[in-house]
Amino acid sequence: MIKLIVFDLSGTTVSDDNAVAKCLHKASLQHGLSASLSDFEKTIGTNKIHLYEYLIAREHGFNLPFEQLESVRFPAYHEKAMQIFDTYSMLMVDFYRNEVKPMPGAESVFEWCHQNGIKVATDTGFHRDVSNAIMDGLKWKEKGLIDLHLDVEDTDEIGRPAPYLIQKAMFKLSVQSVHTVMKIGDTPADLLSGYHAGCIANVGVLSGANSREILVKYPHTDIVEDVTAVPTLIAQKYSSSHIVVK
């Protein structure tokens, strides 16, 4: 029943101790943007340039719901957003070049997926520099643990909450139906992208920056503690055949 799972990176399959939100916040403070750490915890998983544009616009009085992040752009704030983003990128790349490691059990879940005929893709709101730092450190492609990795530069920098990363993964891996796709991530942006793509399973995990109280406010089919729950979840709810859970 499930032929493809699209896994988020940081907070879902990559351990980061909330570093993404912390780096976003630290960069914003250095450039005088008065967004809180919790603002970033709720909005990570998005294109970070567009996120900074959105937050600058909000500071100037624009009342745009987060759910519409990729449907409205703010070119007047692009230059300022890029200044903050460049600082953030340096902080984030430096972090992952030194500390990148998988979430406990994530690699075993990837192996389980392949053993059960499920393709594995990872997607992220990171741009290519940070994305490459993670992939270079983990070597998941080289180890055969994942079939595909995508970042926002693979979808013309239109990231979550739009569904295009999931749709691109389906296209690249020859998966035709969203009724066979699971999306899993730790942010509202993950859940919104899975919802907009129409995935049969749209799963939030509590291993990242957001609590259950935050995630349940967004469209989802399931909320689990972490990715190690995936095999049991599929066997119990999303399997039309016999799935072996070791």
MARNU-578830 format. One record per residue (C-alpha): residue number from 1; residue in one letter; x negated, y negated, z negated. Coordinates in Angstrom, 1 decimal. Each point is the difference from the previous one (the first is absolute). Layout:
BEGIN
<node><pos>NUM</pos><code>A</code><x>X</x><y>Y</y><z>Z</z></node>
...
% end
This chain:
BEGIN
<node><pos>1</pos><code>M</code><x>0.0</x><y>0.0</y><z>0.0</z></node>
<node><pos>2</pos><code>I</code><x>-2.9</x><y>-2.4</y><z>-0.7</z></node>
<node><pos>3</pos><code>K</code><x>-2.5</x><y>-0.1</y><z>2.8</z></node>
<node><pos>4</pos><code>L</code><x>-1.9</x><y>-3.2</y><z>-0.9</z></node>
<node><pos>5</pos><code>I</code><x>-0.8</x><y>-1.8</y><z>-3.2</z></node>
<node><pos>6</pos><code>V</code><x>-1.3</x><y>-3.6</y><z>0.1</z></node>
<node><pos>7</pos><code>F</code><x>-1.9</x><y>-0.7</y><z>-3.2</z></node>
<node><pos>8</pos><code>D</code><x>-1.0</x><y>-3.4</y><z>-1.3</z></node>
<node><pos>9</pos><code>L</code><x>-3.6</x><y>-0.5</y><z>-1.1</z></node>
<node><pos>10</pos><code>S</code><x>-0.7</x><y>-2.1</y><z>-3.1</z></node>
<node><pos>11</pos><code>G</code><x>2.1</x><y>1.0</y><z>-3.0</z></node>
<node><pos>12</pos><code>T</code><x>1.3</x><y>3.1</y><z>1.8</z></node>
<node><pos>13</pos><code>T</code><x>-2.8</x><y>2.0</y><z>1.4</z></node>
<node><pos>14</pos><code>V</code><x>-3.0</x><y>-2.3</y><z>-0.9</z></node>
<node><pos>15</pos><code>S</code><x>-0.8</x><y>-0.9</y><z>-3.6</z></node>
<node><pos>16</pos><code>D</code><x>-0.6</x><y>-3.7</y><z>-0.5</z></node>
<node><pos>17</pos><code>D</code><x>1.1</x><y>-1.0</y><z>-3.5</z></node>
<node><pos>18</pos><code>N</code><x>2.2</x><y>-2.7</y><z>1.4</z></node>
<node><pos>19</pos><code>A</code><x>-3.0</x><y>-1.5</y><z>1.8</z></node>
<node><pos>20</pos><code>V</code><x>2.0</x><y>-1.1</y><z>3.0</z></node>
<node><pos>21</pos><code>A</code><x>2.3</x><y>-2.3</y><z>-2.0</z></node>
<node><pos>22</pos><code>K</code><x>-2.8</x><y>-1.2</y><z>-2.1</z></node>
<node><pos>23</pos><code>C</code><x>-2.2</x><y>-0.9</y><z>3.0</z></node>
<node><pos>24</pos><code>L</code><x>3.0</x><y>-1.7</y><z>1.7</z></node>
<node><pos>25</pos><code>H</code><x>0.6</x><y>-2.0</y><z>-3.2</z></node>
<node><pos>26</pos><code>K</code><x>-3.6</x><y>-0.9</y><z>-0.6</z></node>
<node><pos>27</pos><code>A</code><x>-0.4</x><y>-1.3</y><z>3.5</z></node>
<node><pos>28</pos><code>S</code><x>3.2</x><y>-2.1</y><z>-0.3</z></node>
<node><pos>29</pos><code>L</code><x>-1.2</x><y>-1.6</y><z>-3.2</z></node>
<node><pos>30</pos><code>Q</code><x>-3.3</x><y>-1.0</y><z>1.6</z></node>
<node><pos>31</pos><code>H</code><x>2.0</x><y>-1.9</y><z>2.6</z></node>
<node><pos>32</pos><code>G</code><x>2.6</x><y>-1.6</y><z>-2.2</z></node>
<node><pos>33</pos><code>L</code><x>3.0</x><y>2.2</y><z>0.9</z></node>
<node><pos>34</pos><code>S</code><x>2.1</x><y>0.4</y><z>-3.1</z></node>
<node><pos>35</pos><code>A</code><x>1.4</x><y>3.5</y><z>0.5</z></node>
<node><pos>36</pos><code>S</code><x>-0.1</x><y>2.4</y><z>-3.0</z></node>
<node><pos>37</pos><code>L</code><x>-1.5</x><y>3.5</y><z>-0.1</z></node>
<node><pos>38</pos><code>S</code><x>3.5</x><y>1.4</y><z>-0.2</z></node>
<node><pos>39</pos><code>D</code><x>0.9</x><y>-1.8</y><z>3.3</z></node>
<node><pos>40</pos><code>F</code><x>-2.8</x><y>2.0</y><z>1.7</z></node>
<node><pos>41</pos><code>E</code><x>0.9</x><y>3.3</y><z>-1.7</z></node>
<node><pos>42</pos><code>K</code><x>3.5</x><y>-0.2</y><z>1.5</z></node>
<node><pos>43</pos><code>T</code><x>-1.2</x><y>-1.0</y><z>3.4</z></node>
<node><pos>44</pos><code>I</code><x>-3.2</x><y>2.0</y><z>0.7</z></node>
<node><pos>45</pos><code>G</code><x>0.3</x><y>2.4</y><z>2.9</z></node>
<node><pos>46</pos><code>T</code><x>0.6</x><y>-2.8</y><z>2.4</z></node>
<node><pos>47</pos><code>N</code><x>-2.2</x><y>-1.9</y><z>2.5</z></node>
<node><pos>48</pos><code>K</code><x>-2.0</x><y>-2.0</y><z>-2.4</z></node>
<node><pos>49</pos><code>I</code><x>-0.3</x><y>-3.0</y><z>2.3</z></node>
<node><pos>50</pos><code>H</code><x>3.7</x><y>-0.2</y><z>0.5</z></node>
<node><pos>51</pos><code>L</code><x>0.5</x><y>0.5</y><z>-3.7</z></node>
<node><pos>52</pos><code>Y</code><x>-2.2</x><y>-3.0</y><z>-0.8</z></node>
<node><pos>53</pos><code>E</code><x>1.9</x><y>-2.1</y><z>2.6</z></node>
<node><pos>54</pos><code>Y</code><x>3.3</x><y>1.1</y><z>-1.6</z></node>
<node><pos>55</pos><code>L</code><x>-1.2</x><y>-0.9</y><z>-3.5</z></node>
<node><pos>56</pos><code>I</code><x>-1.3</x><y>-3.4</y><z>1.1</z></node>
<node><pos>57</pos><code>A</code><x>3.3</x><y>-0.7</y><z>1.7</z></node>
<node><pos>58</pos><code>R</code><x>1.8</x><y>1.0</y><z>-3.2</z></node>
<node><pos>59</pos><code>E</code><x>-2.1</x><y>-2.4</y><z>-1.9</z></node>
<node><pos>60</pos><code>H</code><x>1.1</x><y>-2.7</y><z>2.4</z></node>
<node><pos>61</pos><code>G</code><x>3.7</x><y>0.7</y><z>-0.6</z></node>
<node><pos>62</pos><code>F</code><x>0.9</x><y>2.6</y><z>2.6</z></node>
<node><pos>63</pos><code>N</code><x>2.3</x><y>2.6</y><z>-1.6</z></node>
<node><pos>64</pos><code>L</code><x>-0.6</x><y>3.0</y><z>2.2</z></node>
<node><pos>65</pos><code>P</code><x>0.9</x><y>3.5</y><z>-1.4</z></node>
<node><pos>66</pos><code>F</code><x>-3.0</x><y>2.3</y><z>-0.1</z></node>
<node><pos>67</pos><code>E</code><x>1.9</x><y>2.5</y><z>2.1</z></node>
<node><pos>68</pos><code>Q</code><x>-0.2</x><y>-2.4</y><z>3.0</z></node>
<node><pos>69</pos><code>L</code><x>-3.8</x><y>-0.4</y><z>-0.3</z></node>
<node><pos>70</pos><code>E</code><x>-0.7</x><y>1.2</y><z>3.6</z></node>
<node><pos>71</pos><code>S</code><x>3.1</x><y>-1.6</y><z>1.6</z></node>
<node><pos>72</pos><code>V</code><x>-1.1</x><y>-3.6</y><z>-0.7</z></node>
<node><pos>73</pos><code>R</code><x>-3.4</x><y>-1.5</y><z>0.5</z></node>
<node><pos>74</pos><code>F</code><x>-1.6</x><y>-3.2</y><z>-1.4</z></node>
<node><pos>75</pos><code>P</code><x>-2.7</x><y>-1.2</y><z>2.5</z></node>
<node><pos>76</pos><code>A</code><x>-0.3</x><y>-3.3</y><z>-1.9</z></node>
<node><pos>77</pos><code>Y</code><x>-1.6</x><y>1.9</y><z>-2.9</z></node>
<node><pos>78</pos><code>H</code><x>-2.1</x><y>2.4</y><z>2.0</z></node>
<node><pos>79</pos><code>E</code><x>-3.3</x><y>-1.8</y><z>-0.4</z></node>
<node><pos>80</pos><code>K</code><x>0.4</x><y>-0.2</y><z>-3.8</z></node>
<node><pos>81</pos><code>A</code><x>1.0</x><y>3.6</y><z>-0.1</z></node>
<node><pos>82</pos><code>M</code><x>-3.1</x><y>1.1</y><z>2.0</z></node>
<node><pos>83</pos><code>Q</code><x>-2.2</x><y>-1.8</y><z>-2.5</z></node>
<node><pos>84</pos><code>I</code><x>1.5</x><y>1.9</y><z>-2.9</z></node>
<node><pos>85</pos><code>F</code><x>0.0</x><y>3.2</y><z>2.1</z></node>
<node><pos>86</pos><code>D</code><x>-3.7</x><y>-0.2</y><z>0.8</z></node>
<node><pos>87</pos><code>T</code><x>-0.8</x><y>-0.2</y><z>-3.7</z></node>
<node><pos>88</pos><code>Y</code><x>2.3</x><y>2.9</y><z>-0.8</z></node>
<node><pos>89</pos><code>S</code><x>-1.5</x><y>2.1</y><z>2.8</z></node>
<node><pos>90</pos><code>M</code><x>-3.5</x><y>-0.4</y><z>-1.4</z></node>
<node><pos>91</pos><code>L</code><x>1.2</x><y>0.9</y><z>-3.5</z></node>
<node><pos>92</pos><code>M</code><x>1.9</x><y>3.1</y><z>1.3</z></node>
<node><pos>93</pos><code>V</code><x>-2.7</x><y>1.3</y><z>2.3</z></node>
<node><pos>94</pos><code>D</code><x>-2.6</x><y>-0.3</y><z>-2.8</z></node>
<node><pos>95</pos><code>F</code><x>2.3</x><y>1.9</y><z>-2.3</z></node>
<node><pos>96</pos><code>Y</code><x>0.6</x><y>2.9</y><z>2.4</z></node>
<node><pos>97</pos><code>R</code><x>-3.6</x><y>0.2</y><z>1.1</z></node>
<node><pos>98</pos><code>N</code><x>-0.9</x><y>0.8</y><z>-3.6</z></node>
<node><pos>99</pos><code>E</code><x>3.0</x><y>1.7</y><z>-1.6</z></node>
<node><pos>100</pos><code>V</code><x>2.2</x><y>1.8</y><z>2.6</z></node>
<node><pos>101</pos><code>K</code><x>1.4</x><y>3.3</y><z>-1.2</z></node>
<node><pos>102</pos><code>P</code><x>3.1</x><y>2.1</y><z>0.6</z></node>
<node><pos>103</pos><code>M</code><x>2.9</x><y>0.2</y><z>-2.3</z></node>
<node><pos>104</pos><code>P</code><x>-0.1</x><y>3.2</y><z>-2.1</z></node>
<node><pos>105</pos><code>G</code><x>1.6</x><y>2.8</y><z>2.1</z></node>
<node><pos>106</pos><code>A</code><x>0.5</x><y>-2.1</y><z>3.2</z></node>
<node><pos>107</pos><code>E</code><x>-2.5</x><y>2.0</y><z>2.1</z></node>
<node><pos>108</pos><code>S</code><x>1.6</x><y>3.3</y><z>-1.2</z></node>
<node><pos>109</pos><code>V</code><x>3.4</x><y>-1.3</y><z>1.1</z></node>
<node><pos>110</pos><code>F</code><x>-1.4</x><y>-0.8</y><z>3.5</z></node>
<node><pos>111</pos><code>E</code><x>-1.3</x><y>3.6</y><z>0.2</z></node>
<node><pos>112</pos><code>W</code><x>3.3</x><y>1.3</y><z>-1.1</z></node>
<node><pos>113</pos><code>C</code><x>1.8</x><y>-2.0</y><z>2.7</z></node>
<node><pos>114</pos><code>H</code><x>-2.2</x><y>1.5</y><z>2.7</z></node>
<node><pos>115</pos><code>Q</code><x>0.5</x><y>3.5</y><z>-1.3</z></node>
<node><pos>116</pos><code>N</code><x>3.7</x><y>-0.5</y><z>0.3</z></node>
<node><pos>117</pos><code>G</code><x>0.0</x><y>-1.6</y><z>3.5</z></node>
<node><pos>118</pos><code>I</code><x>0.4</x><y>-3.6</y><z>-1.1</z></node>
<node><pos>119</pos><code>K</code><x>-2.0</x><y>-2.7</y><z>1.6</z></node>
<node><pos>120</pos><code>V</code><x>-1.7</x><y>-2.5</y><z>-2.2</z></node>
<node><pos>121</pos><code>A</code><x>-0.4</x><y>-3.8</y><z>0.8</z></node>
<node><pos>122</pos><code>T</code><x>-1.1</x><y>-2.8</y><z>-2.2</z></node>
<node><pos>123</pos><code>D</code><x>1.1</x><y>-3.6</y><z>0.4</z></node>
<node><pos>124</pos><code>T</code><x>-1.0</x><y>-3.2</y><z>-1.7</z></node>
<node><pos>125</pos><code>G</code><x>0.6</x><y>-3.7</y><z>-0.1</z></node>
<node><pos>126</pos><code>F</code><x>-3.8</x><y>-0.5</y><z>0.1</z></node>
<node><pos>127</pos><code>H</code><x>-1.8</x><y>-1.5</y><z>2.9</z></node>
<node><pos>128</pos><code>R</code><x>-2.8</x><y>1.9</y><z>1.8</z></node>
<node><pos>129</pos><code>D</code><x>-2.9</x><y>-1.1</y><z>-2.2</z></node>
<node><pos>130</pos><code>V</code><x>1.6</x><y>1.3</y><z>-3.3</z></node>
<node><pos>131</pos><code>S</code><x>1.6</x><y>2.9</y><z>1.8</z></node>
<node><pos>132</pos><code>N</code><x>-3.4</x><y>1.1</y><z>1.4</z></node>
<node><pos>133</pos><code>A</code><x>-1.6</x><y>-0.3</y><z>-3.4</z></node>
<node><pos>134</pos><code>I</code><x>2.5</x><y>2.4</y><z>-1.5</z></node>
<node><pos>135</pos><code>M</code><x>-0.2</x><y>2.5</y><z>2.9</z></node>
<node><pos>136</pos><code>D</code><x>-3.8</x><y>-0.1</y><z>0.2</z></node>
<node><pos>137</pos><code>G</code><x>-0.2</x><y>0.8</y><z>-3.7</z></node>
<node><pos>138</pos><code>L</code><x>2.6</x><y>2.8</y><z>-0.1</z></node>
<node><pos>139</pos><code>K</code><x>-0.8</x><y>1.7</y><z>3.3</z></node>
<node><pos>140</pos><code>W</code><x>3.5</x><y>1.4</y><z>0.2</z></node>
<node><pos>141</pos><code>K</code><x>0.0</x><y>0.2</y><z>3.8</z></node>
<node><pos>142</pos><code>E</code><x>-3.4</x><y>1.7</y><z>0.1</z></node>
<node><pos>143</pos><code>K</code><x>1.2</x><y>2.5</y><z>-2.6</z></node>
<node><pos>144</pos><code>G</code><x>3.1</x><y>0.7</y><z>2.0</z></node>
<node><pos>145</pos><code>L</code><x>2.3</x><y>-1.0</y><z>-2.8</z></node>
<node><pos>146</pos><code>I</code><x>2.0</x><y>-2.6</y><z>2.0</z></node>
<node><pos>147</pos><code>D</code><x>1.1</x><y>0.0</y><z>3.6</z></node>
<node><pos>148</pos><code>L</code><x>0.3</x><y>-3.8</y><z>0.4</z></node>
<node><pos>149</pos><code>H</code><x>-0.8</x><y>-3.2</y><z>-1.8</z></node>
<node><pos>150</pos><code>L</code><x>1.7</x><y>-3.3</y><z>0.9</z></node>
<node><pos>151</pos><code>D</code><x>-0.5</x><y>-3.6</y><z>-1.3</z></node>
<node><pos>152</pos><code>V</code><x>1.8</x><y>-3.2</y><z>0.9</z></node>
<node><pos>153</pos><code>E</code><x>-2.3</x><y>-0.7</y><z>2.8</z></node>
<node><pos>154</pos><code>D</code><x>1.4</x><y>3.1</y><z>1.7</z></node>
<node><pos>155</pos><code>T</code><x>3.4</x><y>-1.7</y><z>0.2</z></node>
<node><pos>156</pos><code>D</code><x>-1.1</x><y>-3.5</y><z>1.1</z></node>
<node><pos>157</pos><code>E</code><x>-0.3</x><y>-1.0</y><z>-3.6</z></node>
<node><pos>158</pos><code>I</code><x>3.8</x><y>0.4</y><z>-0.7</z></node>
<node><pos>159</pos><code>G</code><x>0.0</x><y>2.1</y><z>-3.1</z></node>
<node><pos>160</pos><code>R</code><x>2.5</x><y>1.1</y><z>-2.6</z></node>
<node><pos>161</pos><code>P</code><x>2.9</x><y>-0.5</y><z>-0.8</z></node>
<node><pos>162</pos><code>A</code><x>0.3</x><y>0.5</y><z>3.8</z></node>
<node><pos>163</pos><code>P</code><x>0.2</x><y>3.6</y><z>1.1</z></node>
<node><pos>164</pos><code>Y</code><x>-2.7</x><y>-0.1</y><z>2.8</z></node>
<node><pos>165</pos><code>L</code><x>-2.8</x><y>1.8</y><z>-1.8</z></node>
<node><pos>166</pos><code>I</code><x>2.3</x><y>3.0</y><z>-0.6</z></node>
<node><pos>167</pos><code>Q</code><x>1.2</x><y>-0.1</y><z>3.6</z></node>
<node><pos>168</pos><code>K</code><x>-3.5</x><y>-0.3</y><z>1.3</z></node>
<node><pos>169</pos><code>A</code><x>-1.0</x><y>3.1</y><z>-2.0</z></node>
<node><pos>170</pos><code>M</code><x>3.0</x><y>1.9</y><z>1.4</z></node>
<node><pos>171</pos><code>F</code><x>-1.0</x><y>-1.0</y><z>3.6</z></node>
<node><pos>172</pos><code>K</code><x>-3.7</x><y>0.9</y><z>-0.5</z></node>
<node><pos>173</pos><code>L</code><x>0.8</x><y>3.3</y><z>-1.6</z></node>
<node><pos>174</pos><code>S</code><x>2.9</x><y>1.0</y><z>2.4</z></node>
<node><pos>175</pos><code>V</code><x>2.6</x><y>0.1</y><z>-2.7</z></node>
<node><pos>176</pos><code>Q</code><x>3.3</x><y>-1.0</y><z>1.6</z></node>
<node><pos>177</pos><code>S</code><x>2.6</x><y>-0.1</y><z>-2.8</z></node>
<node><pos>178</pos><code>V</code><x>0.0</x><y>-2.2</y><z>-3.1</z></node>
<node><pos>179</pos><code>H</code><x>2.1</x><y>2.8</y><z>-1.5</z></node>
<node><pos>180</pos><code>T</code><x>-3.2</x><y>1.9</y><z>-0.4</z></node>
<node><pos>181</pos><code>V</code><x>-2.1</x><y>-2.8</y><z>-1.5</z></node>
<node><pos>182</pos><code>M</code><x>-0.9</x><y>-0.8</y><z>-3.6</z></node>
<node><pos>183</pos><code>K</code><x>-1.4</x><y>-3.4</y><z>-1.1</z></node>
<node><pos>184</pos><code>I</code><x>-1.6</x><y>-0.2</y><z>-3.3</z></node>
<node><pos>185</pos><code>G</code><x>-1.6</x><y>-3.0</y><z>-1.8</z></node>
<node><pos>186</pos><code>D</code><x>-0.2</x><y>-2.0</y><z>-3.2</z></node>
<node><pos>187</pos><code>T</code><x>1.4</x><y>-3.4</y><z>1.1</z></node>
<node><pos>188</pos><code>P</code><x>3.3</x><y>-1.5</y><z>1.0</z></node>
<node><pos>189</pos><code>A</code><x>-1.6</x><y>-0.7</y><z>3.4</z></node>
<node><pos>190</pos><code>D</code><x>-0.5</x><y>3.8</y><z>0.5</z></node>
<node><pos>191</pos><code>L</code><x>3.6</x><y>0.8</y><z>-0.9</z></node>
<node><pos>192</pos><code>L</code><x>1.3</x><y>-2.8</y><z>2.3</z></node>
<node><pos>193</pos><code>S</code><x>-2.1</x><y>1.2</y><z>2.9</z></node>
<node><pos>194</pos><code>G</code><x>1.3</x><y>3.6</y><z>-0.5</z></node>
<node><pos>195</pos><code>Y</code><x>3.5</x><y>-1.2</y><z>-0.2</z></node>
<node><pos>196</pos><code>H</code><x>-0.3</x><y>-2.1</y><z>3.1</z></node>
<node><pos>197</pos><code>A</code><x>-1.5</x><y>2.9</y><z>1.9</z></node>
<node><pos>198</pos><code>G</code><x>2.9</x><y>2.2</y><z>-1.1</z></node>
<node><pos>199</pos><code>C</code><x>-2.2</x><y>2.7</y><z>-1.6</z></node>
<node><pos>200</pos><code>I</code><x>1.9</x><y>2.9</y><z>-1.5</z></node>
<node><pos>201</pos><code>A</code><x>-2.2</x><y>-0.1</y><z>-3.1</z></node>
<node><pos>202</pos><code>N</code><x>-1.0</x><y>-3.4</y><z>-1.3</z></node>
<node><pos>203</pos><code>V</code><x>-2.0</x><y>0.6</y><z>-3.2</z></node>
<node><pos>204</pos><code>G</code><x>-1.4</x><y>-2.4</y><z>-2.6</z></node>
<node><pos>205</pos><code>V</code><x>-2.9</x><y>1.0</y><z>-2.3</z></node>
<node><pos>206</pos><code>L</code><x>-0.7</x><y>-1.4</y><z>-3.4</z></node>
<node><pos>207</pos><code>S</code><x>-3.8</x><y>0.4</y><z>0.2</z></node>
<node><pos>208</pos><code>G</code><x>-0.6</x><y>-3.5</y><z>1.4</z></node>
<node><pos>209</pos><code>A</code><x>0.8</x><y>-3.6</y><z>-0.9</z></node>
<node><pos>210</pos><code>N</code><x>3.8</x><y>0.3</y><z>-0.4</z></node>
<node><pos>211</pos><code>S</code><x>2.2</x><y>1.5</y><z>-2.7</z></node>
<node><pos>212</pos><code>R</code><x>3.2</x><y>2.0</y><z>0.5</z></node>
<node><pos>213</pos><code>E</code><x>2.0</x><y>-3.0</y><z>-0.9</z></node>
<node><pos>214</pos><code>I</code><x>-1.4</x><y>-1.9</y><z>3.0</z></node>
<node><pos>215</pos><code>L</code><x>0.1</x><y>2.8</y><z>2.5</z></node>
<node><pos>216</pos><code>V</code><x>3.6</x><y>1.1</y><z>-0.6</z></node>
<node><pos>217</pos><code>K</code><x>1.1</x><y>-3.4</y><z>1.2</z></node>
<node><pos>218</pos><code>Y</code><x>-1.0</x><y>0.9</y><z>3.5</z></node>
<node><pos>219</pos><code>P</code><x>1.4</x><y>2.6</y><z>2.4</z></node>
<node><pos>220</pos><code>H</code><x>-1.4</x><y>3.4</y><z>-0.8</z></node>
<node><pos>221</pos><code>T</code><x>0.9</x><y>3.7</y><z>-0.1</z></node>
<node><pos>222</pos><code>D</code><x>-2.3</x><y>1.0</y><z>-2.8</z></node>
<node><pos>223</pos><code>I</code><x>-2.3</x><y>-1.4</y><z>-2.7</z></node>
<node><pos>224</pos><code>V</code><x>-2.8</x><y>2.3</y><z>-1.2</z></node>
<node><pos>225</pos><code>E</code><x>-3.0</x><y>-0.4</y><z>-2.4</z></node>
<node><pos>226</pos><code>D</code><x>-2.7</x><y>0.5</y><z>2.7</z></node>
<node><pos>227</pos><code>V</code><x>-0.7</x><y>1.7</y><z>3.3</z></node>
<node><pos>228</pos><code>T</code><x>-0.6</x><y>3.4</y><z>-1.7</z></node>
<node><pos>229</pos><code>A</code><x>3.8</x><y>0.2</y><z>-0.2</z></node>
<node><pos>230</pos><code>V</code><x>0.3</x><y>0.2</y><z>3.8</z></node>
<node><pos>231</pos><code>P</code><x>-0.2</x><y>3.8</y><z>0.4</z></node>
<node><pos>232</pos><code>T</code><x>2.7</x><y>0.7</y><z>-2.6</z></node>
<node><pos>233</pos><code>L</code><x>2.2</x><y>-2.9</y><z>1.3</z></node>
<node><pos>234</pos><code>I</code><x>-0.1</x><y>1.4</y><z>3.5</z></node>
<node><pos>235</pos><code>A</code><x>0.6</x><y>3.6</y><z>-1.1</z></node>
<node><pos>236</pos><code>Q</code><x>3.0</x><y>-1.0</y><z>-2.1</z></node>
<node><pos>237</pos><code>K</code><x>1.6</x><y>-2.6</y><z>2.2</z></node>
<node><pos>238</pos><code>Y</code><x>-1.4</x><y>-0.4</y><z>3.5</z></node>
<node><pos>239</pos><code>S</code><x>-0.8</x><y>3.6</y><z>1.2</z></node>
<node><pos>240</pos><code>S</code><x>2.2</x><y>2.0</y><z>2.3</z></node>
<node><pos>241</pos><code>S</code><x>-2.5</x><y>3.0</y><z>-0.2</z></node>
<node><pos>242</pos><code>H</code><x>-2.1</x><y>1.7</y><z>-2.6</z></node>
<node><pos>243</pos><code>I</code><x>-2.7</x><y>-2.4</y><z>-1.3</z></node>
<node><pos>244</pos><code>V</code><x>-2.6</x><y>1.4</y><z>-2.3</z></node>
<node><pos>245</pos><code>V</code><x>-1.0</x><y>-2.2</y><z>-2.9</z></node>
<node><pos>246</pos><code>K</code><x>-3.1</x><y>1.2</y><z>-1.7</z></node>
% end
